[in-house]
Amino acid sequence: MISKQKGCLDLYGTNAKKWQYVSKVFESLMEKYNYNYIRTPIFEASELFHRGIGETTDVVTKETYDFKDRGDRDITLRPEGTAGIVRSYIENKMYGDANQPVKLFYNGTMYRYERPQAGRDREFTQFGVEVLGSNDPLIDAEVISIPVMFLQMLGLRGVKVKINSLGDKESRDNYRQALIDYFKPHINELCEDCNDRLLKNPLRILDCKVDKDNALLKNAPKTLDYLNEESKKRFETVKEYLDELEIEYEVDSRLVRGLDYYNHTVFEIEASVEGFGSNNVLAGGGRYNSLVNQLDGPQTDCIGFACGVGRIVQALDLEEVKLPIIDDLEVFVMYVSDTEKKYATSLMHYLRANGFRVDTEYTGRGLKAQFKQADRLKAKYLIILNDEDLAKDEVKIKNNKTKEEELVSVDYLLYYLDEHLSDEDLDDLDIDDCKCGHHEENHKCCGHCHHEEEEE
Ligand code: HAM
């Protein structure tokens, strides 16, 4: 038997439904924020990631999937979405579009050759956004608000927002020097990679996975102490907008992020759910005002974030959030004879075309086994075809919960199902008891209410 590769996932069954639901919620949120979908290739020229993400980052030095294609080109599977989108923005001259800033969102698989563990995969899916062409602090706050609102809409409660500022180039240069001065006398206490990082890119020492518990790192200089006045003021304004949006956050002056392109605002959203483990960052992002220029485009101020879908679903599972995923069937059509089977074929087609979720029997089972199959599929209504009823243009319908049966004229069937299924939906929802305020009586519940808690 051939097994899947380490750190990869086969997505199927209920888990696949959860991912689909999470994906739909993200896409509908993107409509509300007026972001446009973008899809860029899964593989790109290796140089893009080396120059874009940074030669000294762990992602580039240790984690990329690199290969030569049959034309002897150096190719890399994308380890993240930002660099590819910036390449596309430059190549397609989006900076010339009348609508500025360019607000984009994506949903795709990324590849990092990491040591597989819970929450850290080699192939994983990110949802993310990139805003290209604005340095307005309002956009910083808005971009932070997206994953916050997204996680709230999914019903996740245990999340913590951490923000920091790396400042502009002058502030970053001052901070870089402060780190070199601080670490230099202790160089022997750091791992081999950090020795190498000291002069090339001392910021990377702060997210070293080997030295992460070393007290030296914990007591290292803080970015906020090296911000110049302008950067400080900018950071204050971002915080004011976050307050306007009523987003709770914690300033973490040690947050530097693992990719090189950031300046000014950086942020992460952590799951504070019990049992999550150490890979608990659900979303991360920040401002990158130099990247477009660095990749040969015009000076363009940008900000974005990405979140790990696998980690989000894991957090939802741990918090036991019940997602409103469809795991039942509206109608199961049953038959025995060949003529009934033919009738079933056209009837299903007719019902599906009219918007019902319908299934039938495909393995030649008898009626008794078909009832069991209908139960397994959680069918709400059974249509039990019978040649005699069909001769009168009628079908037998059974409510699979109450077990009540009725003979219904085929002409009346759509109306019957419409009526009865919408009554059931309302019965399931307990709308009268709901105090969430998200819906009016007789309208469908938003599906995100936590009725029991609201009642406490
Ligand atoms: P990142 O922090 O490398 O940032 O990744 C963002 C999120 O992707 C993480 O917070 C995590 O949830 C998820 N993630 C990362 N690596 C893995 C992995 N190996 N397995 C499972 N999930 C993972 C970026 O990728 C930036 N491009 C974000 C950004 C966009 N910054 C500006 N714009």
Boltz pocket constraint, residues with backbone or C-beta under 6 A from the ligand:
constraints:
  - pocket:
      binder: B
      contacts: [[A, 79], [A, 80], [A, 81], [A, 82], [A, 112], [A, 114], [A, 119], [A, 120], [A, 121], [A, 122], [A, 123], [A, 124], [A, 125], [A, 126], [A, 128], [A, 129], [A, 130], [A, 258], [A, 259], [A, 281], [A, 282], [A, 283], [A, 284], [A, 285], [A, 286], [A, 287], [A, 288], [A, 303], [A, 304], [A, 305], [A, 306], [A, 307], [A, 308], [A, 309], [A, 310], [A, 311]]
      max_distance: 6.0
